[in-house]
Amino acid sequence: MQRSLLMLIACFLFYSNAAFTQTENTKIFNPTIKWQFILQNRFESSLTDSVDVQNKFNADPVNNNFRIRRAAIKTDLLLSEKITGTIRLQLPELKTSTPGKTIELAYANFKLKDGFQIRAGQFLVPFVLDELTPYDNLRMIDRGPTSILFVNSYLASYQPGVMIFGNLLKDKTPLNYYLAAVNASDRSVGYDDNSSKNILGRIEFTPIKGVRLAVTDQVIGLKDETGNSYSADISIQEKINSKVSLLIEGEYLNGTNVLSYNADTTAAKKIEDFNMGGYEAQALLKFDLNKKWCKLLEVGGKFENTDPLSSIDENEFSTITGNIAFNFLPDNNARLQLNFIHTDWKKPISGSDAIDAANMFVAQLQLKI
Protein backbone atom coordinates (compact mmCIF):
# COMPACT_ATOMS: atom_id res chain seq x y z
CA MET A 1 0.00 0.00 0.00
CA GLN A 2 2.75 2.39 0.95
CA ARG A 3 4.68 1.44 -2.20
CA SER A 4 1.58 2.12 -4.34
CA LEU A 5 1.04 5.44 -2.59
CA LEU A 6 4.67 6.41 -3.16
CA MET A 7 4.39 5.43 -6.83
CA LEU A 8 1.18 7.47 -7.14
CA ILE A 9 2.83 10.50 -5.54
CA ALA A 10 5.88 10.06 -7.78
CA CYS A 11 3.69 9.86 -10.90
CA PHE A 12 1.73 12.92 -9.77
CA LEU A 13 4.92 14.89 -9.21
CA PHE A 14 6.34 13.73 -12.56
CA TYR A 15 3.29 14.73 -14.57
CA SER A 16 2.86 17.94 -12.59
CA ASN A 17 6.45 18.85 -13.37
CA ALA A 18 5.94 17.96 -17.04
CA ALA A 19 2.79 20.06 -17.19
CA PHE A 20 4.52 22.94 -15.40
CA THR A 21 7.50 22.72 -17.77
CA GLN A 22 5.17 22.69 -20.75
CA THR A 23 3.31 25.71 -19.37
CA GLU A 24 6.59 27.53 -18.78
CA ASN A 25 7.84 26.68 -22.27
CA THR A 26 4.56 27.84 -23.72
CA LYS A 27 4.91 31.05 -21.75
CA ILE A 28 8.47 31.53 -22.96
CA PHE A 29 7.73 30.70 -26.59
CA ASN A 30 4.28 31.85 -27.59
CA PRO A 31 4.77 33.45 -31.02
CA THR A 32 2.16 35.80 -32.45
CA ILE A 33 1.75 37.42 -35.84
CA LYS A 34 -0.02 40.72 -36.46
CA TRP A 35 -1.00 41.91 -39.93
CA GLN A 36 -1.64 45.41 -41.18
CA PHE A 37 -2.86 46.49 -44.62
CA ILE A 38 -2.54 50.06 -45.90
CA LEU A 39 -4.06 51.46 -49.09
CA GLN A 40 -3.60 55.06 -50.28
CA ASN A 41 -5.47 56.19 -53.40
CA ARG A 42 -4.67 59.60 -54.79
CA PHE A 43 -5.94 62.26 -57.20
CA GLU A 44 -3.50 64.95 -58.35
CA SER A 45 -4.21 68.05 -60.40
CA SER A 46 -1.85 70.76 -61.65
CA LEU A 47 -3.45 74.21 -61.43
CA THR A 48 -0.74 75.92 -63.50
CA ASP A 49 -0.55 76.03 -67.32
CA SER A 50 2.36 74.10 -68.87
CA VAL A 51 3.18 72.35 -65.58
CA ASP A 52 2.36 68.66 -65.22
CA VAL A 53 1.29 66.66 -62.16
CA GLN A 54 4.96 66.03 -61.30
CA ASN A 55 5.54 69.81 -61.03
CA LYS A 56 7.66 69.84 -64.21
CA PHE A 57 7.42 72.02 -67.32
CA ASN A 58 5.59 70.49 -70.26
CA ALA A 59 4.13 72.32 -73.24
CA ASP A 60 1.37 69.70 -73.40
CA PRO A 61 1.13 68.51 -69.80
CA VAL A 62 -0.86 65.75 -68.14
CA ASN A 63 -2.55 68.04 -65.65
CA ASN A 64 -4.57 65.49 -63.66
CA ASN A 65 -4.06 61.91 -62.60
CA PHE A 66 -5.51 59.09 -60.51
CA ARG A 67 -3.08 56.58 -59.01
CA ILE A 68 -2.44 54.12 -56.22
CA ARG A 69 0.21 55.82 -54.12
CA ARG A 70 0.71 52.90 -51.76
CA ALA A 71 -0.62 49.40 -51.19
CA ALA A 72 1.40 47.90 -48.37
CA ILE A 73 1.28 44.79 -46.21
CA LYS A 74 3.01 44.80 -42.84
CA THR A 75 3.66 41.80 -40.61
CA ASP A 76 4.86 42.09 -37.02
CA LEU A 77 6.37 38.92 -35.56
CA LEU A 78 6.49 38.49 -31.78
CA LEU A 79 8.57 35.43 -30.88
CA SER A 80 9.13 36.41 -27.25
CA GLU A 81 9.33 39.50 -25.07
CA LYS A 82 12.89 39.99 -26.28
CA ILE A 83 12.86 38.81 -29.90
CA THR A 84 10.61 40.43 -32.51
CA GLY A 85 10.66 41.10 -36.23
CA THR A 86 8.91 43.17 -38.88
CA ILE A 87 8.33 42.66 -42.61
CA ARG A 88 6.62 45.24 -44.83
CA LEU A 89 6.06 45.07 -48.58
CA GLN A 90 4.82 47.84 -50.88
CA LEU A 91 3.06 46.21 -53.80
CA PRO A 92 3.13 48.80 -56.65
CA GLU A 93 6.92 48.48 -56.85
CA LEU A 94 6.48 44.95 -58.26
CA LYS A 95 5.75 46.43 -61.68
CA THR A 96 8.71 48.82 -61.82
CA SER A 97 12.24 48.35 -63.11
CA THR A 98 13.46 48.00 -59.50
CA PRO A 99 11.30 45.23 -57.97
CA GLY A 100 13.74 44.91 -55.07
CA LYS A 101 12.26 48.12 -53.65
CA THR A 102 9.12 46.13 -52.90
CA ILE A 103 10.72 45.21 -49.57
CA GLU A 104 10.62 48.23 -47.27
CA LEU A 105 11.17 46.65 -43.88
CA ALA A 106 12.68 43.26 -43.09
CA TYR A 107 14.47 43.17 -39.76
CA ALA A 108 14.91 41.24 -36.53
CA ASN A 109 14.95 43.03 -33.19
CA PHE A 110 16.54 41.83 -29.93
CA LYS A 111 15.62 43.69 -26.75
CA LEU A 112 17.88 43.16 -23.76
CA LYS A 113 16.18 46.02 -21.91
CA ASP A 114 14.62 49.41 -22.74
CA GLY A 115 18.04 50.99 -22.76
CA PHE A 116 19.66 48.50 -25.12
CA GLN A 117 18.19 46.96 -28.27
CA ILE A 118 19.78 45.58 -31.44
CA ARG A 119 18.12 45.70 -34.86
CA ALA A 120 19.53 43.92 -37.93
CA GLY A 121 18.20 43.68 -41.48
CA GLN A 122 16.54 46.41 -43.52
CA PHE A 123 15.10 49.14 -41.32
CA LEU A 124 14.23 52.84 -41.30
CA VAL A 125 17.41 54.90 -40.99
CA PRO A 126 17.07 57.32 -38.01
CA PHE A 127 17.50 60.47 -40.10
CA VAL A 128 15.16 63.18 -41.54
CA LEU A 129 12.05 64.00 -39.50
CA ASP A 130 9.68 63.52 -42.45
CA GLU A 131 11.06 60.02 -43.04
CA LEU A 132 10.78 59.11 -39.37
CA THR A 133 7.06 59.93 -39.45
CA PRO A 134 5.09 56.83 -40.56
CA TYR A 135 3.46 57.36 -43.94
CA ASP A 136 0.04 56.44 -42.55
CA ASN A 137 0.36 59.40 -40.15
CA LEU A 138 2.06 62.10 -42.25
CA ARG A 139 0.98 65.62 -41.28
CA MET A 140 0.63 66.63 -44.93
CA ILE A 141 -0.17 64.14 -47.71
CA ASP A 142 3.45 63.85 -48.84
CA ARG A 143 6.91 64.12 -47.40
CA GLY A 144 8.69 67.28 -48.50
CA PRO A 145 11.15 67.83 -51.38
CA THR A 146 14.12 68.14 -49.00
CA SER A 147 13.35 64.68 -47.66
CA ILE A 148 13.24 63.35 -51.24
CA LEU A 149 16.70 64.83 -51.92
CA PHE A 150 18.23 63.03 -48.95
CA VAL A 151 16.48 59.76 -49.82
CA ASN A 152 17.75 59.96 -53.41
CA SER A 153 21.27 60.23 -51.99
CA TYR A 154 20.59 57.13 -49.84
CA LEU A 155 21.00 59.08 -46.60
CA ALA A 156 17.51 58.32 -45.27
CA SER A 157 14.55 55.95 -45.67
CA TYR A 158 15.07 52.17 -45.72
CA GLN A 159 18.55 50.64 -45.74
CA PRO A 160 20.08 47.27 -44.79
CA GLY A 161 22.45 47.32 -41.85
CA VAL A 162 22.63 47.02 -38.08
CA MET A 163 21.54 49.45 -35.36
CA ILE A 164 21.89 49.74 -31.58
CA PHE A 165 19.29 51.91 -29.85
CA GLY A 166 17.50 52.41 -26.57
CA ASN A 167 15.48 54.59 -24.23
CA LEU A 168 17.19 56.02 -21.16
CA LEU A 169 15.71 58.05 -18.29
CA LYS A 170 12.30 56.74 -19.35
CA ASP A 171 10.41 57.83 -16.24
CA LYS A 172 11.89 61.33 -15.99
CA THR A 173 13.17 63.09 -19.10
CA PRO A 174 13.24 60.44 -21.86
CA LEU A 175 16.48 60.21 -23.82
CA ASN A 176 16.50 58.04 -26.94
CA TYR A 177 19.70 57.17 -28.74
CA TYR A 178 20.40 55.45 -32.09
CA LEU A 179 23.71 54.28 -33.56
CA ALA A 180 23.59 52.61 -36.98
CA ALA A 181 25.83 51.32 -39.77
CA VAL A 182 24.11 50.93 -43.15
CA ASN A 183 24.98 50.25 -46.80
CA ALA A 184 23.59 53.61 -48.00
CA SER A 185 23.12 52.47 -51.60
CA ASP A 186 20.25 51.40 -53.84
CA ARG A 187 18.27 48.93 -51.75
CA SER A 188 16.70 47.38 -54.88
CA VAL A 189 19.98 45.59 -55.65
CA GLY A 190 21.47 42.70 -53.71
CA TYR A 191 24.92 44.13 -52.99
CA ASP A 192 26.43 47.44 -51.90
CA ASP A 193 28.21 49.51 -54.56
CA ASN A 194 31.29 50.10 -52.36
CA SER A 195 33.00 48.73 -49.25
CA SER A 196 32.40 51.85 -47.16
CA LYS A 197 29.39 52.14 -44.89
CA ASN A 198 27.47 55.12 -43.55
CA ILE A 199 27.72 55.56 -39.78
CA LEU A 200 25.12 57.71 -38.09
CA GLY A 201 24.00 58.61 -34.62
CA ARG A 202 20.84 60.32 -33.38
CA ILE A 203 19.86 61.59 -29.94
CA GLU A 204 16.31 62.58 -28.95
CA PHE A 205 15.73 64.39 -25.66
CA THR A 206 12.44 65.31 -24.00
CA PRO A 207 13.27 67.99 -21.38
CA ILE A 208 9.61 68.60 -20.58
CA LYS A 209 6.44 66.75 -21.45
CA GLY A 210 5.36 67.35 -25.05
CA VAL A 211 8.66 68.85 -26.25
CA ARG A 212 11.24 66.71 -28.04
CA LEU A 213 14.62 67.96 -29.28
CA ALA A 214 16.83 65.89 -31.58
CA VAL A 215 20.15 66.04 -33.42
CA THR A 216 21.59 63.61 -35.97
CA ASP A 217 25.00 63.27 -37.58
CA GLN A 218 25.95 60.92 -40.41
CA VAL A 219 29.37 60.06 -41.85
CA ILE A 220 28.93 59.22 -45.53
CA GLY A 221 31.22 56.50 -46.86
CA LEU A 222 31.87 56.90 -50.59
CA LYS A 223 34.26 54.93 -52.78
CA ASP A 224 37.11 57.44 -52.61
CA GLU A 225 35.77 60.21 -50.35
CA THR A 226 34.01 60.82 -47.05
CA GLY A 227 31.02 63.13 -46.81
CA ASN A 228 28.83 64.30 -43.97
CA SER A 229 25.22 65.14 -43.23
CA TYR A 230 23.52 66.44 -40.11
CA SER A 231 20.19 67.71 -38.84
CA ALA A 232 18.42 69.28 -35.88
CA ASP A 233 14.68 69.00 -35.28
CA ILE A 234 12.03 69.87 -32.73
CA SER A 235 8.56 68.50 -32.08
CA ILE A 236 6.02 70.14 -29.75
CA GLN A 237 2.67 68.61 -28.83
CA GLU A 238 0.27 70.65 -26.73
CA LYS A 239 -3.27 69.84 -25.63
CA ILE A 240 -5.17 73.12 -25.78
CA ASN A 241 -8.32 71.67 -24.24
CA SER A 242 -10.15 68.35 -24.05
CA LYS A 243 -11.15 68.57 -27.74
CA VAL A 244 -8.28 70.44 -29.41
CA SER A 245 -4.57 69.66 -29.63
CA LEU A 246 -1.69 71.37 -31.45
CA LEU A 247 1.37 69.84 -33.11
CA ILE A 248 4.34 71.99 -34.18
CA GLU A 249 7.45 70.58 -35.88
CA GLY A 250 10.57 72.03 -37.45
CA GLU A 251 13.85 70.77 -38.88
CA TYR A 252 17.11 71.96 -40.41
CA LEU A 253 19.03 69.62 -42.73
CA ASN A 254 22.43 69.77 -44.43
CA GLY A 255 24.54 67.16 -46.18
CA THR A 256 26.43 65.90 -49.21
CA ASN A 257 24.39 65.50 -52.39
CA VAL A 258 25.71 62.02 -53.18
CA LEU A 259 23.61 61.72 -56.33
CA SER A 260 25.12 64.88 -57.87
CA TYR A 261 28.63 64.00 -56.67
CA ASN A 262 28.54 60.55 -58.28
CA ALA A 263 27.09 61.94 -61.51
CA ASP A 264 29.88 64.53 -61.89
CA THR A 265 32.77 63.15 -63.98
CA THR A 266 35.12 66.09 -63.35
CA ALA A 267 38.53 64.79 -62.27
CA ALA A 268 39.24 67.62 -59.84
CA LYS A 269 35.83 67.72 -58.16
CA LYS A 270 35.68 68.52 -54.44
CA ILE A 271 33.08 66.92 -52.21
CA GLU A 272 32.50 70.18 -50.30
CA ASP A 273 31.10 71.68 -53.54
CA PHE A 274 28.19 69.21 -53.46
CA ASN A 275 26.27 70.32 -50.40
CA MET A 276 22.47 70.36 -50.21
CA GLY A 277 20.17 71.49 -47.45
CA GLY A 278 16.82 72.78 -46.35
CA TYR A 279 14.58 73.74 -43.47
CA GLU A 280 10.90 73.37 -42.69
CA ALA A 281 8.23 74.27 -40.17
CA GLN A 282 4.72 72.88 -39.90
CA ALA A 283 1.75 73.19 -37.58
CA LEU A 284 -1.33 71.02 -37.27
CA LEU A 285 -4.50 71.58 -35.23
CA LYS A 286 -6.52 68.50 -34.36
CA PHE A 287 -10.20 68.79 -33.42
CA ASP A 288 -11.79 65.80 -31.68
CA LEU A 289 -15.30 66.07 -33.16
CA ASN A 290 -16.33 62.47 -32.49
CA LYS A 291 -19.22 62.76 -34.93
CA LYS A 292 -20.60 60.03 -37.17
CA TRP A 293 -19.34 61.81 -40.28
CA CYS A 294 -15.94 62.69 -38.80
CA LYS A 295 -14.13 61.50 -35.69
CA LEU A 296 -11.12 63.82 -35.98
CA LEU A 297 -10.62 66.96 -38.09
CA GLU A 298 -7.10 68.19 -38.90
CA VAL A 299 -6.20 71.64 -40.22
CA GLY A 300 -2.64 72.81 -40.78
CA GLY A 301 0.12 74.05 -43.01
CA LYS A 302 3.79 73.65 -43.82
CA PHE A 303 6.59 75.87 -45.15
CA GLU A 304 9.74 74.34 -46.59
CA ASN A 305 12.85 75.75 -48.22
CA THR A 306 15.02 73.40 -50.30
CA ASP A 307 18.49 73.96 -51.79
CA PRO A 308 19.50 70.99 -53.99
CA LEU A 309 23.05 72.28 -54.51
CA SER A 310 24.31 75.25 -52.49
CA SER A 311 27.25 75.85 -54.86
CA ILE A 312 24.80 76.91 -57.60
CA ASP A 313 23.25 80.37 -57.25
CA GLU A 314 19.46 80.74 -57.27
CA ASN A 315 18.99 76.98 -57.22
CA GLU A 316 16.71 76.87 -54.19
CA PHE A 317 12.93 76.83 -54.04
CA SER A 318 10.22 77.00 -51.38
CA THR A 319 7.00 75.07 -50.88
CA ILE A 320 3.89 76.09 -48.95
CA THR A 321 1.29 73.41 -48.24
CA GLY A 322 -2.20 73.85 -46.82
CA ASN A 323 -3.86 70.76 -45.37
CA ILE A 324 -7.28 69.66 -44.20
CA ALA A 325 -7.98 66.06 -43.22
CA PHE A 326 -11.09 64.13 -42.21
CA ASN A 327 -10.63 61.02 -40.08
CA PHE A 328 -13.76 58.90 -40.37
CA LEU A 329 -12.40 56.18 -38.09
CA PRO A 330 -9.93 56.26 -35.17
CA ASP A 331 -6.17 55.89 -35.68
CA ASN A 332 -6.25 57.09 -39.32
CA ASN A 333 -7.97 53.86 -40.39
CA ALA A 334 -10.12 55.84 -42.83
CA ARG A 335 -8.67 59.25 -43.64
CA LEU A 336 -9.30 61.77 -46.41
CA GLN A 337 -6.62 64.46 -46.86
CA LEU A 338 -6.88 67.51 -49.11
CA ASN A 339 -3.74 69.53 -49.88
CA PHE A 340 -3.12 72.74 -51.78
CA ILE A 341 0.59 73.08 -52.66
CA HIS A 342 2.30 76.26 -53.87
CA THR A 343 5.91 76.13 -55.13
CA ASP A 344 8.18 79.14 -55.73
CA TRP A 345 11.47 78.74 -57.62
CA LYS A 346 14.27 81.33 -57.47
CA LYS A 347 14.55 81.08 -61.25
CA PRO A 348 12.21 79.64 -63.93
CA ILE A 349 11.90 75.85 -63.93
CA SER A 350 13.85 73.82 -66.46
CA GLY A 351 12.41 74.17 -69.97
CA SER A 352 10.63 77.46 -69.28
CA ASP A 353 11.72 81.10 -69.44
CA ALA A 354 8.81 82.46 -67.44
CA ILE A 355 7.31 79.90 -65.04
CA ASP A 356 8.79 80.37 -61.58
CA ALA A 357 5.74 79.36 -59.51
CA ALA A 358 3.17 76.58 -59.67
CA ASN A 359 0.11 75.35 -57.80
CA MET A 360 -1.09 71.82 -57.22
CA PHE A 361 -4.13 70.16 -55.65
CA VAL A 362 -3.83 66.67 -54.18
CA ALA A 363 -6.49 64.50 -52.53
CA GLN A 364 -5.74 61.18 -50.87
CA LEU A 365 -8.00 58.54 -49.33
CA GLN A 366 -6.33 56.15 -46.90
CA LEU A 367 -7.71 52.87 -45.63
CA LYS A 368 -5.88 50.91 -42.95
CA ILE A 369 -6.77 47.72 -41.16
C-alpha positions in Angstrom: 0.0 0.0 0.0 2.8 2.4 0.9 4.7 1.4 -2.2 1.6 2.1 -4.3 1.0 5.4 -2.6 4.7 6.4 -3.2 4.4 5.4 -6.8 1.2 7.5 -7.1 2.8 10.5 -5.5 5.9 10.1 -7.8 3.7 9.9 -10.9 1.7 12.9 -9.8 4.9 14.9 -9.2 6.3 13.7 -12.6 3.3 14.7 -14.6 2.9 17.9 -12.6 6.5 18.9 -13.4 5.9 18.0 -17.0 2.8 20.1 -17.2 4.5 22.9 -15.4 7.5 22.7 -17.8 5.2 22.7 -20.8 3.3 25.7 -19.4 6.6 27.5 -18.8 7.8 26.7 -22.3 4.6 27.8 -23.7 4.9 31.1 -21.8 8.5 31.5 -23.0 7.7 30.7 -26.6 4.3 31.9 -27.6 4.8 33.4 -31.0 2.2 35.8 -32.4 1.7 37.4 -35.8 0.0 40.7 -36.5 -1.0 41.9 -39.9 -1.6 45.4 -41.2 -2.9 46.5 -44.6 -2.5 50.1 -45.9 -4.1 51.5 -49.1 -3.6 55.1 -50.3 -5.5 56.2 -53.4 -4.7 59.6 -54.8 -5.9 62.3 -57.2 -3.5 65.0 -58.3 -4.2 68.1 -60.4 -1.9 70.8 -61.7 -3.4 74.2 -61.4 -0.7 75.9 -63.5 -0.6 76.0 -67.3 2.4 74.1 -68.9 3.2 72.4 -65.6 2.4 68.7 -65.2 1.3 66.7 -62.2 5.0 66.0 -61.3 5.5 69.8 -61.0 7.7 69.8 -64.2 7.4 72.0 -67.3 5.6 70.5 -70.3 4.1 72.3 -73.2 1.4 69.7 -73.4 1.1 68.5 -69.8 -0.9 65.8 -68.1 -2.6 68.0 -65.6 -4.6 65.5 -63.7 -4.1 61.9 -62.6 -5.5 59.1 -60.5 -3.1 56.6 -59.0 -2.4 54.1 -56.2 0.2 55.8 -54.1 0.7 52.9 -51.8 -0.6 49.4 -51.2 1.4 47.9 -48.4 1.3 44.8 -46.2 3.0 44.8 -42.8 3.7 41.8 -40.6 4.9 42.1 -37.0 6.4 38.9 -35.6 6.5 38.5 -31.8 8.6 35.4 -30.9 9.1 36.4 -27.3 9.3 39.5 -25.1 12.9 40.0 -26.3 12.9 38.8 -29.9 10.6 40.4 -32.5 10.7 41.1 -36.2 8.9 43.2 -38.9 8.3 42.7 -42.6 6.6 45.2 -44.8 6.1 45.1 -48.6 4.8 47.8 -50.9 3.1 46.2 -53.8 3.1 48.8 -56.6 6.9 48.5 -56.9 6.5 45.0 -58.3 5.7 46.4 -61.7 8.7 48.8 -61.8 12.2 48.3 -63.1 13.5 48.0 -59.5 11.3 45.2 -58.0 13.7 44.9 -55.1 12.3 48.1 -53.6 9.1 46.1 -52.9 10.7 45.2 -49.6 10.6 48.2 -47.3 11.2 46.6 -43.9 12.7 43.3 -43.1 14.5 43.2 -39.8 14.9 41.2 -36.5 14.9 43.0 -33.2 16.5 41.8 -29.9 15.6 43.7 -26.8 17.9 43.2 -23.8 16.2 46.0 -21.9 14.6 49.4 -22.7 18.0 51.0 -22.8 19.7 48.5 -25.1 18.2 47.0 -28.3 19.8 45.6 -31.4 18.1 45.7 -34.9 19.5 43.9 -37.9 18.2 43.7 -41.5 16.5 46.4 -43.5 15.1 49.1 -41.3 14.2 52.8 -41.3 17.4 54.9 -41.0 17.1 57.3 -38.0 17.5 60.5 -40.1 15.2 63.2 -41.5 12.1 64.0 -39.5 9.7 63.5 -42.5 11.1 60.0 -43.0 10.8 59.1 -39.4 7.1 59.9 -39.5 5.1 56.8 -40.6 3.5 57.4 -43.9 0.0 56.4 -42.6 0.4 59.4 -40.2 2.1 62.1 -42.3 1.0 65.6 -41.3 0.6 66.6 -44.9 -0.2 64.1 -47.7 3.5 63.8 -48.8 6.9 64.1 -47.4 8.7 67.3 -48.5 11.2 67.8 -51.4 14.1 68.1 -49.0 13.4 64.7 -47.7 13.2 63.4 -51.2 16.7 64.8 -51.9 18.2 63.0 -49.0 16.5 59.8 -49.8 17.8 60.0 -53.4 21.3 60.2 -52.0 20.6 57.1 -49.8 21.0 59.1 -46.6 17.5 58.3 -45.3 14.6 56.0 -45.7 15.1 52.2 -45.7 18.6 50.6 -45.7 20.1 47.3 -44.8 22.5 47.3 -41.9 22.6 47.0 -38.1 21.5 49.5 -35.4 21.9 49.7 -31.6 19.3 51.9 -29.8 17.5 52.4 -26.6 15.5 54.6 -24.2 17.2 56.0 -21.2 15.7 58.0 -18.3 12.3 56.7 -19.4 10.4 57.8 -16.2 11.9 61.3 -16.0 13.2 63.1 -19.1 13.2 60.4 -21.9 16.5 60.2 -23.8 16.5 58.0 -26.9 19.7 57.2 -28.7 20.4 55.5 -32.1 23.7 54.3 -33.6 23.6 52.6 -37.0 25.8 51.3 -39.8 24.1 50.9 -43.2 25.0 50.3 -46.8 23.6 53.6 -48.0 23.1 52.5 -51.6 20.2 51.4 -53.8 18.3 48.9 -51.8 16.7 47.4 -54.9 20.0 45.6 -55.7 21.5 42.7 -53.7 24.9 44.1 -53.0 26.4 47.4 -51.9 28.2 49.5 -54.6 31.3 50.1 -52.4 33.0 48.7 -49.2 32.4 51.9 -47.2 29.4 52.1 -44.9 27.5 55.1 -43.6 27.7 55.6 -39.8 25.1 57.7 -38.1 24.0 58.6 -34.6 20.8 60.3 -33.4 19.9 61.6 -29.9 16.3 62.6 -29.0 15.7 64.4 -25.7 12.4 65.3 -24.0 13.3 68.0 -21.4 9.6 68.6 -20.6 6.4 66.7 -21.5 5.4 67.4 -25.1 8.7 68.9 -26.2 11.2 66.7 -28.0 14.6 68.0 -29.3 16.8 65.9 -31.6 20.1 66.0 -33.4 21.6 63.6 -36.0 25.0 63.3 -37.6 25.9 60.9 -40.4 29.4 60.1 -41.8 28.9 59.2 -45.5 31.2 56.5 -46.9 31.9 56.9 -50.6 34.3 54.9 -52.8 37.1 57.4 -52.6 35.8 60.2 -50.3 34.0 60.8 -47.1 31.0 63.1 -46.8 28.8 64.3 -44.0 25.2 65.1 -43.2 23.5 66.4 -40.1 20.2 67.7 -38.8 18.4 69.3 -35.9 14.7 69.0 -35.3 12.0 69.9 -32.7 8.6 68.5 -32.1 6.0 70.1 -29.8 2.7 68.6 -28.8 0.3 70.6 -26.7 -3.3 69.8 -25.6 -5.2 73.1 -25.8 -8.3 71.7 -24.2 -10.2 68.3 -24.1 -11.2 68.6 -27.7 -8.3 70.4 -29.4 -4.6 69.7 -29.6 -1.7 71.4 -31.5 1.4 69.8 -33.1 4.3 72.0 -34.2 7.4 70.6 -35.9 10.6 72.0 -37.4 13.8 70.8 -38.9 17.1 72.0 -40.4 19.0 69.6 -42.7 22.4 69.8 -44.4 24.5 67.2 -46.2 26.4 65.9 -49.2 24.4 65.5 -52.4 25.7 62.0 -53.2 23.6 61.7 -56.3 25.1 64.9 -57.9 28.6 64.0 -56.7 28.5 60.5 -58.3 27.1 61.9 -61.5 29.9 64.5 -61.9 32.8 63.2 -64.0 35.1 66.1 -63.4 38.5 64.8 -62.3 39.2 67.6 -59.8 35.8 67.7 -58.2 35.7 68.5 -54.4 33.1 66.9 -52.2 32.5 70.2 -50.3 31.1 71.7 -53.5 28.2 69.2 -53.5 26.3 70.3 -50.4 22.5 70.4 -50.2 20.2 71.5 -47.4 16.8 72.8 -46.3 14.6 73.7 -43.5 10.9 73.4 -42.7 8.2 74.3 -40.2 4.7 72.9 -39.9 1.7 73.2 -37.6 -1.3 71.0 -37.3 -4.5 71.6 -35.2 -6.5 68.5 -34.4 -10.2 68.8 -33.4 -11.8 65.8 -31.7 -15.3 66.1 -33.2 -16.3 62.5 -32.5 -19.2 62.8 -34.9 -20.6 60.0 -37.2 -19.3 61.8 -40.3 -15.9 62.7 -38.8 -14.1 61.5 -35.7 -11.1 63.8 -36.0 -10.6 67.0 -38.1 -7.1 68.2 -38.9 -6.2 71.6 -40.2 -2.6 72.8 -40.8 0.1 74.1 -43.0 3.8 73.7 -43.8 6.6 75.9 -45.1 9.7 74.3 -46.6 12.9 75.7 -48.2 15.0 73.4 -50.3 18.5 74.0 -51.8 19.5 71.0 -54.0 23.1 72.3 -54.5 24.3 75.3 -52.5 27.2 75.9 -54.9 24.8 76.9 -57.6 23.2 80.4 -57.3 19.5 80.7 -57.3 19.0 77.0 -57.2 16.7 76.9 -54.2 12.9 76.8 -54.0 10.2 77.0 -51.4 7.0 75.1 -50.9 3.9 76.1 -49.0 1.3 73.4 -48.2 -2.2 73.8 -46.8 -3.9 70.8 -45.4 -7.3 69.7 -44.2 -8.0 66.1 -43.2 -11.1 64.1 -42.2 -10.6 61.0 -40.1 -13.8 58.9 -40.4 -12.4 56.2 -38.1 -9.9 56.3 -35.2 -6.2 55.9 -35.7 -6.3 57.1 -39.3 -8.0 53.9 -40.4 -10.1 55.8 -42.8 -8.7 59.3 -43.6 -9.3 61.8 -46.4 -6.6 64.5 -46.9 -6.9 67.5 -49.1 -3.7 69.5 -49.9 -3.1 72.7 -51.8 0.6 73.1 -52.7 2.3 76.3 -53.9 5.9 76.1 -55.1 8.2 79.1 -55.7 11.5 78.7 -57.6 14.3 81.3 -57.5 14.6 81.1 -61.2 12.2 79.6 -63.9 11.9 75.9 -63.9 13.8 73.8 -66.5 12.4 74.2 -70.0 10.6 77.5 -69.3 11.7 81.1 -69.4 8.8 82.5 -67.4 7.3 79.9 -65.0 8.8 80.4 -61.6 5.7 79.4 -59.5 3.2 76.6 -59.7 0.1 75.3 -57.8 -1.1 71.8 -57.2 -4.1 70.2 -55.7 -3.8 66.7 -54.2 -6.5 64.5 -52.5 -5.7 61.2 -50.9 -8.0 58.5 -49.3 -6.3 56.2 -46.9 -7.7 52.9 -45.6 -5.9 50.9 -43.0 -6.8 47.7 -41.2 
